[in-house]
Amino acid sequence: MTPAFDAAAALRGGVAGRAHAWRFVRDFAAAWTGQPLRDGDGSPEGELAAAEHGLGTALPRTLREGYALLGRHADLTAAEDPLEPPAGLYVDDGYDGGALVFRRENQDCASWGVLMDRIADDDPPVVVESADGWIPFLDRMSTAWVELVLTETLLASAHRYDACELPDDLLPALEAGYTRVDLPDHPLWASTADSPLRWYAAPGRVLRRDGLGNHSWVHAGGQTAAHLDLVRAQLPGSWVR
């Protein structure tokens, strides 16, 4: 049996750069999917080179490395707000100076990108096009890869995912039973009222809390169905499923 993975322990102190991000992604993927990442899970070098040729610029190192590691692994990158394939990378001129878009909401309601004036950075900040226009998302691409994998994996499994509106009286149970993951607060593109997003974890369990107070929702995922059942038992709210 695969040991229960603790995302909060693996990210204690935050994402300490590219190498830490890739180590987390590898360990999390192996635990959550039951399979280690393989060579075929990454985007081929030819696709990345063709994308750079078409864009007329090299990709930021962290963006390129992420594609090479897991660009074709749909369970980790394409459940809700999918990663663009290398051929789909494009520059959106709606942001002053332009933004290289690498991820889009599944109904094209939002986009995630890297500012073109930071394109030469190894690990540049990421912005998101929200209902309020382009706004800061996370301060480093390496952290954005971790968030992408957590979000897409959380939402990828129908039988290991659930959500509920979190009553205020259950917040102490959340904070007592789960450790805050050391990721910065970041916005939900759809609504500032449902921001910030905060992550919590315990062995075998990952939770994303959207918003604060009366606007708080919890999205929960389990490494197994039994782990998800444990979340429901610990937080007995009105779970959607």
N, C-alpha and C positions, 0 to 999 in steps of 0.2 A: 504494500500500500504506500502511495506517495505521502510523505509527511505533510502536515498542514502548514501552508506557507503563511508567514506573517509579514504583510506588506509594510506595516508600521515599523517593525524592527529592521527590515531591509532598507528602509529609507530614513532611518534615524539620522537627524542632522541635515536632511534635505538631499537633493541630487547634487553630488559633488563633481559634476562634469560628465563628459562623454563616456568615459570608461565605466563609471558607476552606473550611468543610465543603461548601458548595454548589458552589464552584469545583472542588473535588476530585471530587465526585459527577458533575458535568457532564463533566469531562475523562476520568475513568475510564470512564463509561458510553459516551462516544463511541469510545474506543479499544477497549473490551472487547466492545461489542455491534456496533460498526461504524456506529452511528446516533446522532446527537446527540439529546439530550432534546427533546421537542416539547411544545407546549401541552397536547395531549390526554393526556400521560403523568401529569399531576397531577390530584389530586382537585378537582372543581369547587367553587367558592366556596359554592354552595347546599348541597352535602353537608356541608361544614365548618361552616357556620352552623347547619344542622339538628342536627348532632352537639352543638354547643355549647348549643343550646337544650334538647336532651334531657338533657344532663348538668347543666344549670343553672350552667355556668361556662365562661369562655373557656379555650381551649386555650393551653398555653405557646407563646410565639412561635416557638420553634425546632421544636416538634412541628408546628405549623400550617404553617410554611413548608416543612417537609419533605414533608408531604402535598401541598401545592400544587405542589411541584416534580416529585415522582415517585410519588405515592400509587397510581397505576394502572399503573405499569410493573412487571409481574409478574416479569420476568427479573431485576430489581434488588431485589425486595422479597419474593418469595413462593416461593422454591425449597424451603426446609426449615422455617424458623421464620417464617411469614408475618406481614407487617404486617396488622393489622386494618383493614378498610375503615372509613371515618368512622362509618358507621351501627353498626359493631360495637364501638366504644369503650365501655368500661364501667368502673365502679369496683369493685374487689375489696376487701371489708372485712376480709379475712384479715390484712392488715397494719394495725398500730395507726394509726388515722387514715385508712386507706384508700389505695389506689394506683390511679391511672388506667391501665388496661391498654391498650397499643397494639400489642402483638405477642405471638403465642402459638406454642409448639412445635406441630408439625403433628399430634401425637396428644394434644394438651392436657396434656402432661406438665410444661410450664413456661410462665410468663408474664413479660413485661417490662412495667414500668410506671413512672410518675412519682408520687411521693408527693403526696397531696392537700394536705399542709401546705406543699408547695413549688410548687403549681400556678400561682401567680402569677409565678414566676421566668421570665425570658426563656429561660434555658438551664439548666434544673434537672438535678440528678443523676438517674440511672436505677437502678432496682433490678430484681432478677430473682427469681422464685419458683423455688427449686431444691429438690433432695431434702432440704436442710437448712432449708427455709423461705425467707422473703424475705431476701435478702442484697444488699449493694451490688454493682452491676455496673460502671458507669462514672460518672465524676464530672460529666459534662455530656452533655446531650441531643445536642449537635452532634457529639460524639465517637461517641455511640451510633448516630447515622445513618450515619457512615462505617463503623463496624463492621458494621451491618446490611447495607449495600450490598456490602461485601467478602465477607461470609459467604454471602449469598444468591446473588451472582453467581458466586462460586467453585463452589457446589454446583449451579448451574442447568444446566450443560452436561455432558451425558453423555460427549461425546468430548473434552472439554478439562479433565477433572477426574479425579484419582486420589488414592489414599491408601495409606499404608504405615506399619507400625510401624517407628520409627526406631531401628536398632541404635546403641548408644552409640558404636561406632567410626566412625559416619558423622556424628556431631555436628560434628566439626571441619570436614568438608566443607560442611555446612550453613552454619556460621558464616563460613567463608572465601568461599563463593560467593554468599552472600545477605546483604543489609543488613537489620538489625533495623528494622522499621517503628516510628516513634515513636508508638505507642499504648500506654496503660497496660496492665499485666497485668490480666486480667479473668477471671472464673470461667466454667467450663463448668457449666451448670445440672445436668447429669446426675450428676456425681461430682466431689468435691473431689480425688480421686486423679488425675483427668485435668485438673486445673487447675495453674497458670494457662494461659490462652491467650496465645500470643505470635505476632506476625506478622513475616514476612520477605518480602523482595521483591528482584527484579532486573528489568531491562527485559523486559517481556512475561511475567513470571512472578510469582505471588503464592503464598505458603505460609503455612499456619496450623499452628503446633506446639501440640499439646494435651498438657499435662503435662510433667514433667521426669523424667529418668533412665529407669528401666525402664517407666514408664507413658507414654512419649512416643510420640505419633502425629503424622504429618505429613499434612495435606491440601493438595494442590497443584492449582493451576489455571494454565492457559496462555492467553494472548491468542489463540494459535492452537494447533492440535494439535502443530505442530513445537516450539513453546515448551514444551509439556508433555513431549514426548519428551526434550527437553534436561534437564528436571528429573530424569526417570527415569535418564538416563545419568549425571548428576552425583551422584545419590544412589541407587546401585544396591541398593535394598532389595527386600523382597517386596511389590511393588505389587499392590493388590487387583485392578486391571483389566488 
